[in-house]
Amino acid sequence: MSEYGGNYGGETARHSPIEAARSDVGALLGQVMFLVAVALGFLALGSYIGRDMSEGAAMGCFFAGFGMLLVANFVERLRVGVFAVAWLYTIALLLGLGLGPALNQMITVNPDAVTTAAGGTALATVGAGAIGFIVSKDLAGWIRPLSFAILGAVGVSIVLLIAGTSAPPLLSLAIIVISTGLITTYFNYLRKHATERDAVWLATGIFVAIVNIFLSLLNLLTD
């Protein structure tokens, strides 16, 4: 799945002095993680609603959500403000609908794999976020190259999905490593540069990285 971040390395610098005033890091972290939590809730809701959808309808929802994610990279209004929040939640719901049938089958056939993947994703997210906050070096310069790397890896996995083939273990591992690295850079950026205007795109990037890690772990555990 695509990642946010490719267009944002210097976004804060383009704000007015008032807009660029640093927010309280703790408050901003809470805002970002609240957005992530609600997005994950919409993903779970979509997965439940779409559990009995046909394969074609589910794939249509998934690609609609993926397309909305790509569009947001080029439209600032979809990254900042209330409308951007609604856009994020719509993306999460559509992705959930798209993943619903597959996740429902996984839960039925191998529930332990789903639980393990969820736990591993939580640990990876917390660990990567903590590293991002602890590291003193500014990692903002890594957002763009890591975003391009994950876009390429996810693009390959989507092509394989369309071809009816699951992603090979090495590709899943690559997606996990890159997505974990992106979470680290997002939290580092949040601590060093972010303002309230950055909250939605940071939340979107973290949300997408979490989904990428979960799906890749699930693929490894059920391969």
Secondary structure, DSSP 8 states (H G I E B T S, - for coil): ---S-TT-TTTGGGS-TTTTS---HHHHHHHHHHHHHHHHHHHHHHHHHGGG--HHHHHHHHHHHHHHHHHHTT-GGGTSSHHHHHHHHHHHHHHHHHHHHHHHHHHHH-HHHHHHHHHHHHHHHHHHHHHHHH--S--GGGHHHHHHHHHHHHHHHHHHHHTT----HHHHHHHHHHHHHHHHHHHHHHHHT--GGGHHHHHHHHHHHHHHHHHHHHHHHH-
